[in-house]
């Protein structure tokens, strides 16, 4: 194959036919269809079958009341929430809100060297 040879001339297509092909491609793109470069419709793949919606499991049947179930169950003792542990001195804090532990630290308290 001779790579130095000029490419063959494009096929003779009238201006009206080029306009018509472009209009058809625009219409196809607007409608969601894809077209090949020669103006022939490219068939789209059929849509994937829809999966059936997951049905929620039916609620469990409630057991029939018995003689021992006639009185209400004793309430469970409420457990007090554990207090959050205090951060260790000098530990990294998650916020930059100043407090008493932060006094004397930080950029604002850094001495600025005198100009020489």
N, C-alpha and C positions, 0 to 999 in steps of 0.2 A: 504494500500500500504506500502510495506516495503522499507523505504528510506535507510536502511543500506545495502541493497542488491546491488551488483555491477551492473552496467548498462548492458543491453544485448549486445552481440558482434555485431559489425557493419555487415551489409550484405556483403557477399563475393563478391567483385568486383575485377576483374583482373586489373593488372597494365595498360594493354593496354586500357581497357575500361575507367579507370580513366583519362588517358592521353587524350583519345578521348573526354571525357566529358569536360575536362578543355579547350581543343582546341575549342570546340564548344562554350563554354561560352566566351572565348576571342574573337572569331569571332563575336558573338552576341553583346558583349559590344562595339567592334569597330564599328559595324554598327548601334549602337544606340538602339538595342533591349535589353530587360532585360530577364534574364532567372532565373528560380527557381533553388533551390539548387540541385534538382534531374535532372537537365539538360533539362527540358521541357520548351519550350518557354512560357512566360507569355504574353498574348496579351496586347498590349498597348491600351490605350484609344484612340478613334478616335480623330483627331485634331479638335479643336474648330472651328466652322464656322467663316470664316473671315468676319469682319464687313465691309460693303461698305465704301469706302473712302468718307469723308465729302466733298461734292462739294461746292465750293465757291458760294456765292449768286451772281446772275447776277447783273451787275452794274445797278444802277437806271437810268431810261431813262432821258435824258436831256430834259428840257421843250423847247418847240418851242420858238424861239426869238419873242419878241413883240416889239412894237414901243418904249416903255420906256426902253427896255433893249439894245437899239442900242448904247447908250453911256456907257462907262465903269463906274463901281461903284466907289465912292469916296474911296480912301485908308483910312484904319483905322488908327487913330493916334497911333504912337508907344509909348508905355509906357516905361519910363526909369526904369531899374531894381533898386529895393530898395537896398541901401547899406547895407552890413552886419553889424549887431550891434557890437559895440566894446565890448570885454569881460570885465567883471567887474574885478577890481583889486583883485588879489589873487584867481581868478577863475581857475579851473582845465583846463589845456591846453591839446589838443589832440596830440601834438607832443612834443618831447623833445629837440627841437632846441632852443638854448639859445637866449635870446634877452635882451633888457635893463630892462624889468620888472623882469627878473629872476636873476639879479645881486644880489649877497649877499645871495642867497638861494642855497641849494643843499648840497650834500655830500662833495664836494671838499672844501667848505668853513667851514665845521664843524671842530672845534678845536679838536685835538687829545690829550687826557689826557697824561701827562708825566708818564713814568713808575715809580712805587714806589719802 
